Amino acid sequence: MAEATAESLYQEAVTLAATIFERAHGGQSIDDLPLHQLVERLNAHLKERQELLAYVGHAVSPLGENHYLATHIVNTCLLTLTLGQGLRLPDGELEQLGVCALLYDVGMARILQQATASRGSGGQSPLFEDIKRHPTVGAESLQKMRVQVERAIRVTAEHHERLDGSGYPQGLKGEAVDSWAQIVGLADLYESFTRPRSKRQHQPQAHDLLRELVTQQGLFDSQLVKVLLNQISLYPIGTWVKLNTGAVGRVCGIHQGLPLRPIVELYLESGQMVRPPRKLDLKEIAAVSVKRVVNPADEGVPAAT
């Protein structure tokens, strides 16, 4: 059997995530085996190469824009597995954690589905107070669905809790917050911050969130934030940057533990388009560094590039 490409594996994951939401909405039980099998393959792929991470912050759902939440779940799962690898969790734990990351937002799916039905009857969009109920709604849904990974229920219930007690719905503090819920919660926050909701929106800057997490103590365990920075980089894959040389390119690879020294694919150099683009590894060239994150259109790089 041929090895799945990153694109086909990603699309398969989004399709499965959409199925999870459909079954949750119908109150149906779910077979855990396909989830475990998918997570095992995602984890193996992430260990060998970085292509799947390129979808985080940039992907449009292969099922269409109405399936944004399914794409969000898959991206969060990829980030969760990346964090778990950085924490050196055993493969068995990583697989369980990854399954939790595929299930944790079923409550949000239920809230949004109820809102859609309500709008069809002349109702309003969900208020923030309704949205704050989604961890509890999700945990209750997973109990009804007879999910076999018991920790998934707690992760779902606590993924919006924060160490300083500022989270919801219970306002848990410190060690009362499940450690896996912290991992999934950080991945969820990062994904939510960095991916535009529509094609017309410019991508929010991942480095802004990472800098805030580094300077603002108390929300997440400091070691977990450090792992995120080392695993994802200050300039994640897909980020457009301008170098101190004036060249403009897109980050195409990262070095774990070297968040300021990505691999950049150059598209513009000395005011001229580079055809074909050439790769520059900043790990190997100390004199060259990232000056700032840019919008490629503002730098004269065609949108189709």
N, C-alpha and C positions, 0 to 999 in steps of 0.2 A: 504493500500500500504506500503510495507516494506521500511524502511529507507535505502537510498543509502549508500554504503560504501564509504570511502574516495577514494579508487581506481576507483570505477565505476563512481563516480561524477567527478573525475579528467579527466577520459577518455572522458566522455560526454562533458566536457567543451572544451577539445582539439579538438574534432570533430566539435563542433559548431564554434570554432575559425577558423578552416580550411574552413568551409562553408562561413564564413564572407569574407575571402580573395578571395574565388572563385567568390562570387557575386560582390565583388569590382572590380575584374579583368574583369568581364563581363559587368560592368556598370549597374548592376541590383539593384533595390531597396531592402531594407532589412526590415523584420518584427521585430520591437523592442521587441515584447512581449516575445519570447523565451529568449532573452538576459536578460530582467528584471527577468524572472522566474528563470533563472540559477543563476544570481547574488544573488537573495534572498536566494536561497538554499546554495550557497557558504558562504554567510555572516552568516547564521544561523549555519552552520557546524563549521566555524571558531570560533564562539562565545562559542561553547560548548566543543570543543576539538582541539588539535593541529596537528592531523595527516596530514592534507592537506599541512601544511607548510613543512613537510618532503620532499615533492616533489620539493620544490624550491631549486635549486642548485644540484639536484641529478636525476631528472626524465629524462627518455628517452621517446620521443613521442610514444604513443601507435599506431600512424599512420606511424611510421618509421622516420629515421633521416632526410628525405627530408621535414618533417613537423616541423623542428626546430622552425620556427617562430611562429607557432600555439602554441607550448608548451611555448615559451617565453612570448606570450601574456597572457596565462592563469596564469603563474607564476607571472607576473607583476600585473594581476588583484588580485590575492590572497594577494600579498604584499600591494597593494593599499587599499584593504579592511581592512587589518590588521592595516595599518597606520590610516585609517579613524576611526576605532574603538578606537585606542589610542588617537585620537583627540576628541573623544566623539561626533562625528557627528551623527545626528538623522538618524534612519533607512531609511527614505525617501531619504535623501541626500546621504547616503551610497550606496543605490541602484543605484541612478543616476551616482554617481562617479564610481561605479563598471562597469556600462555599458560603460562609457567613456573609462575605462581601457581595455575593450574588443575591442574597435574600434580604438584606437589611432594610431596604427601602420599599418593601411591599405596602407598608402603611401609607406612604406618600402616593403610591399608585391608587390605593383605595380612596384617599381623600380627593385626588384629582378626578377620578372617575365619578365620584358622587357629585362633585362640582359641575362636571360636564352635563350630567343628567339634570342637575338643578337648573343650569342655564337654559337647557332645552325646555324647561317648564317655566321659564321666566325668572329663575333664581339668580343669585349673585355669585361671583367668584369667591373661592375660599378666603376667609380672613386669616391673619397671622395666627390668631388663637386657634383656628381650625387646624392650620398647618402644624402648630406645636403639638397637636395630639397624635401626629403620625407615628412617632416611635411606639406609643402605647397601642395604637390601632394595628401596627405591624406585628408587634409581639403577640397580640391576641390572634391575629390571622395565622401566624406560623403555628401556634398551638392547635388551631383547628385543622391546619393542613397536615398535621402529624409529621413535622419535619424531624428527621432522625438526628441531626446535629444539634444537640440540646443547647449548646452555647450560643447558637444562632439567635435564640429567643432573647437572651440577655444582651447580646451585641446590638440587636435591633432596638431593644428598649432603651439602650444607653448611648447610642452613637452620637447624640447631641449633648451629652453631659460633658462638662469641662472640669479640670482639676481644681480650679478656684471657686467652683460652685455656681458659676454664671450660666451654666447650661440649662437644658430642659429635657424632659418634663419634670424631673424630680429634684433638680438642683443638687445632685450628689457632689461630694468633694473628695479630693485626694484618692486614697486607696479604695474608697467605695466605688470608684468608677472602674469597670472591667478593663483590663489591659488591652484586650482585643478590640473592645469598643473604642478605645483611644486610637488604635491604629486605623480602624475603618473610619472613624470620625475625622481624623486628619486627612486621610485620602479623599473623603467626601468633600471636605472643605476646600482642599486644593483643586479638585476637579470642578467644583461649582464655581470657583473664582476664575479659573483660567479658560473656560470654554464659552465662547459667544453663544447666545441663544438663537441667533439668526445669522444668515450669511452676510448681512449688511453691517453687522457690528464688528468693529476692530477687536482683535484679541486682547483681553486684559493681560497685564504683564505678570507673569509668574514670579519674577524676581521681587516685585513689590510685596506680594504676600509672604514670600520667604524671608525677606528682610524684616517684615513686621513680626513674623513668628519668632525670629531670632531675638529681636529687641523687646518684644512683649512677653514677659514671663508669666506662667501660671495657667495658661489654657491647656497646654499639652506638656507631657514629660519632655524635659530638655534633651534627653538622649534620643527620643523619637524624632524631634525636630532636626537634630544633627544628622540622623540617618536619612531623613528626607532630603536635606541639603546635599549630602554626599551621594545619594543614589540618583537623584533627579537633576542635580546641578542648579546653580543660580540661573543658568541659561538653558532651559530644557530643550530637548529635540524639537525642531520646528520653529524655534524663536529666531526672528530676524535681528541681526546685530550689525553695528558699524564698528570697524576696528580702528585702532589708533593710527593706522596707515591711510585711512579714508576708504578702504575697501568695504563693500557691503555683501553680506552673505547670510545663509540660513544654517543654524546649528543642525548637524546631521549625526552627531555622536557625542558622547560624554565620557569622561574618565571618573570612575567612582573615587571619591576622596579628593578630587581636584575640581571643585565647583566653579572655579574661575577660568579653567583652561579647556574649553570644549573643542570639538572638531567642527570646523566651519566650511561649508561649501560656498565658495565665492562666486557671485553673479555679476558684481560690478567692481572694477578696479581701474584706477587712474581715469575715472570718468567714462570708461568703456565697458560694454557688456562682455562678460567672459563666456565664450562658447567653444566647447562645452564648459560648464562650471568646473572649477578645480578645488580639490579639498586641501585645507590647511589645518594642520594639527597644532593648536596653540601649546600643547604640552611640550612640543619639540622646539618651539621658537620663543624664547623668553622675551625677546624685544617686542613681540606683537601681542596685543591684548584687546579685549572688548572695551570699547569706549562707551557705548550705550546701546539700548534696545531701540529699534526703529520700526516704522511702518514702511514696507518696501515701496509702496506707491509714492510716498513722500521723497524717496531717494531715487526715483526714476526707474525702478525695476518693474517691468510689466506684470500685471496681476496674474496672467496665465503661467508665469514662470513656476 
